[in-house]
């Protein structure tokens, strides 16, 4: 029996096939106040990650995330900046290798978290894009 093909938003010729849009991220200096805003005004419920650095709302099929200031001195954990969209890819390090071949600006090298891999790149206008891969294989 043939294996089912993974869902993709991309054409067959894409250098980096995109399976889905995973999340949209807003940055905040006061994550607790911003979380309360979305919970009280819109009734959004907690998602998978919920702490003072990163909070996700259960807004499937696309997750709304809030990124608070990092307490780490390590720049790989400093994701503050303009809002960004996360594109679900099969393998973040491979996607970054494709970006290097095409001279795409890499903002943050691949980072592993408890639940995913992610890296940030910039489009020609400077907009941030997160290349994202969940460890459980889900997307969207």
N, C-alpha and C positions, 0 to 999 in steps of 0.2 A: 504494500500500500504506500503511495507517495506521501512524503511528509508535507504537512500544510505549510505554505509560505507565510513568513512573518508579514504582518500588516505593515505597509509603508505609505508615507505621504509623497515620497520621491519618485521621480522617473527612474527607469531601469539604468540610465546612464549617469546617475548621480555619483560624484566622487565620494560623498559621505551620505549614504541613505538615511533618511529620517523616518522613524517609525511613527512618531506622534509628537505633539506638543505636550511636554510634561508639566511645566509650571511657569508662572509669571512671578517675578520677585520684585518686591518693593523694599527699599531700605528705610530704616528708622533709627533715630537716636534714642527713642523711648519706646521700646518694643511692648512693654506692658500697656501703656496708654494706647498705642496704635492697635494692639490686639483687641483691647476692650472696645474701641471704636467699631471695628468690624463685627464683633460679637453682639454688641448692643444694637447697632443700627440695622445690620443685615441678618442677625441671628446665625452667623456662621459658627459651625462647630469645630472643635479641635481635630486636626489630622494626625499623621504619624509622629512627626517630630514636634516637640513643644518645650522650648527652654528659652533662656534670655538671650541666646545668640541666633536661633533659627526657629521659626514657628510656622507650621503648615495648617491651613484650614481644609476641611473635608468638602471641597468644592468640585468634585469629579464632574466631567472628565478631565478638567484642567485644574491643577492645584494652585491656589493663591498662597504665596509664601511671604513671610516678613523676615528680613535680615537685620538683626540688631548689631551694635558695635561689638567687635571681637575683643576678648580680653587677652588674646594671644599676641605676642610680639612677632610671631612668625607671619610674614606677609602672605603666605599661601592661604591663611584663614581670614584675610581682610578682603571681604567681598563687597564692601561698601562702594557705592558709586551710583550711576544712573540705573534705572529699572532695567530688567533684562527678561528675555524669554529663554526657556530651556528646551532644547531639542533632544528628543530621545534617540540615541544612536546605539548600535550594537556593542561597540567597544571604544571607550573614550581615548585610550592611548593610540589606537589605530587611526581614529578620526584626527587626532592632533598631528600624527605623522603625515596625513593627507594635507592638512593645513600648512605644515612646514613646506611640503613640496610645492605648494601653490603660493607661498610667501604671504600667507594670511597672518595678520598680527595676533600673536598669542599673548593674552593678558595675564592669565594664571594657568600654570602647568597643571596636569592632572592631579587631583586630590582624591584620596579615598576617605569616605566617611563610614559610619556604621551601616548605612543602608544603600550607599551608591558610590559611583565614581563621577567626578565632574571636572570640567576645565572651562576657562573662559577665553573667547576670542572676540575680535572686533570686526565688524563689516567695514567697507570703505568709508562710511560716514561716521565711524566711531561708535556705533551702537553696539552694546554688549550682547553676546550670545553665549549661553551656557550649553556646552555639549554634555549630556547627562545619560547615565546608564544605571538603572536600579539593579541591585544584586539579585532581587527576586525575579528579574526578567520582565516585569510588567512595564507598560508604557502608556502614557496618556492619562 
